[in-house]
Amino acid sequence: MNTNNKLKIFNDPIYGFITIPNTLIFDLIAHKYFQRLRRISQMGLSYLVYPGAHHTRFHHALGCLHLMQNAVRILRFKGVQISDAEENGLYIAILLHDIGHGPFSHAMEHSIVENISHEVISLKFMEALNIEFEGALDMAISMFKGAYSRKFFGQLISGQLDIDRSDYLKRDSFYTGVSEGNINSERLISMMNVVDDELVIEEKGIYSIEKFLTARRLMYWQVYLHKTSLVAEQMIIRILKRAKELTHKGVKLEASSALSFFLNSSSKQENFDKSTLNQFSLLDDYDVMSALKSWQFHDDFVLSHLSEMILNRILLKIKFKSKSISDSKVESIKQDFMLEYTLDAHEASYFVFNGHVENLAYNPKQGGLKILYKNGKIKDIIKASDHLSLKVLSKTVTKHYICFPKDIL
């Protein structure tokens, strides 16, 4: 079999040329499960705020593969023993770590799929691929689950300073134009080392870590939890919930076969079988946007109005508060909306609602970030840094919000 054409090169706007290390990685990238990521937006509906944010999970996965190749090369240069099998396991795990994302990345997890995260679905995809590739993903799955004997492999895939964050902060900063998130991923990786099978950062990288944590905090408030992005995501979640509610009442909705499957079924972790996974693999952003274009003309007030609002960017008003918003305040606004449009309380709750978001840039309870000094001592970044704000970054900040139509201000 001719394998030369499988060692292709991708031209990435962030890192330049990205090489495919071997034919197995090529075959995984070429698989329909992975190609689907070309049709899953990396940042959901953030393009309604930042017009350039149209990059996909496919871009992100390839970027992570590139950074993981850099990490393996750096660690080997520093004397860390990584076998060829372990190297390949790392590449596969990081390449497929987000393969379980649904349309608009996180919206599916809170609407038509119940109590099942994208990480769980990613694992199900990896297990299905492992059968197809005759066990070639065994080690990658072990690393992805954090079950592999050498701890630092799991930390590279999912940790306080993992390859995932190293790519998405830099990539999302580039596509949104928010320069505060532009971290130096290559510098961070060059400062990595391993002590007792645990990932550490060398002392001279301490300022890069401070920049990384600060950038993460700013990106969450300016981009990922931007109030307009937040209200748009909440609206699309409610559209999907309303569509599912109507479908279960026997209302016929125009939708693709894959989307119809999830509207008609109750998909939970315990019944997410091979058949469900196959249907999920057919689902992407285009299914949802196509449905919204049809649903904007539906007779149901809730479904039609919310769909039209998303399509035309006529979003709900959202206000952030430092303290929780009283139920009486929400009910008062809801009553005004019910009277104006002759809706019941349940229908009005799709337009008037409250909630909260949290931002924690650094969580020392999840393994922490360890700084390695030249004398061999190791300290947590909070104790090692003289940057006063890092202690603040290790505390959860909560913001409460209320959403309602602009015409009832």
Secondary structure, 3 states (H helix, E strand, C coil): CCCHHHCCEEEECCCEEEECCCHHHHHHHHCHHHHHHHHCECCCCHHHCCCCCCCEHHHHHHHHHHHHHHHHHHHHHCCCCCCHHHHHHHHHHHHCCCCCCECCECHHHHCCEECCCHHHHHHHHHHHHHHHCCCCCHHHHHHHCCCCCCHHHHHHHCCCCCHHHHHHHHHHHHHHCCHHHCCCHHHHHHCEEEECCEEEEEHHHHHHHHHHHHHHHHHHHHHHCCHHHHHHHHHHHHHHHHHHHHHHCCCCCCCCHHHHHHHHCCEEHHHCCHHHHHHHCCCCHHHHHHHHHHHCCCCCHHHHHHHHHHHCCCCCEEEEECCCCCHHHHHHHHHHHHHHHCCCHHHHCCCCEEEEEEECCCCHHHCCCEEECCCCCEEEHHHHCCCCHHHHHCCCEEEEEEEECHHHC
